């Protein structure tokens, strides 16, 4: 696929993964005009992009992908040649409390983008691309062995994963029915700088710093594959520029950890960096009531993207985790700014 797309819409570009993708494309491809569409909900933060906000090829558009008229207007005005679709409600716990919010953004919002793309690209699909970024949670849960492959049947177990599975299906359906040129990637759990502290790793780092309890669901023996966000961005770049159309790629860190073992490793690394006696933070670990529909194990087979595009994760988990802790310790003001207000209310409701 030729890298000839000059006007690119990135949705959700002020969020965790999105801000890394936006920064990467703005800096690496100065000939591209990058349009960042974000509703700036609780997890969207323009502070994540302060270092590029004055770049001539970067443009921020505030808006919600669930608003049909707005999405259509933006496509007609800017004539986007490609979409990198990251905007999503993405937290399982929140989806259990409010499934309709996930339907609105993840399903309806995706359909709005697809319809607008179809309308604006209808005369000529050549050189166009709808790149939909999804999750491994659409596949459901694994036993003690086995890996999710691109051919694994979908079996979502939470409102979040069901909404993402639905959006994946709609992207493929629009490809088959209308000819929309698309690619899809399904990634494992991301971690790294700028992640909102509702997610496991930044939540634990924040609580370790504040000497608060470290809430672990159930017995802590849930297994996840962890992917450093900068490695994910490199995979997204490769897929965007090199992948065959109408294909799906799984992106995983080849890096399985049980939640309790991950939290203990975090405690040891953070204690060392904070100058605390080893074992201090482990005393804060508290097991809390399990959440409904909690999938036991996720693990990705990333051999397809390795074989076809030459992508492999570049950092070990220990290296990536160390970099992540350093970033949060060095950016305490960023963390303080976003852990007030709504976040505190959410935290109290979820874990107390």
Secondary structure, 3 states (H helix, E strand, C coil): CCCCCCEEEEECCCCHHHHHHHHHHHHHCCCCEEEEEECCCCCCCHHHHHHHCCCCCEEEEECCCCCHHHHHHHHHHHCCCEEEECCCCCCHHHHHHCHHHHHHHHHHHHHHHHHHHHHHHCCCCCCCEEEEEEEHHHHCCCCCCCCECCCCCCCCCCHHHHHHHHHHHHHHHHHHHHCCCEEEEEECEEECCCCCCCCHHHHHHHHHHHCCCEEEECCCCCEEEEEEHHHHHHHHHHHHHHCCCCEEEEECCCCEEEHHHHHHHHHHHHHHHHCCCCCCHHHHEEEECCCCCCCCECCECCHHHHHHHCCCCCCCHHHHHHHHHHHHHHCHHHHHHHCCCHHHHHHHHHHC
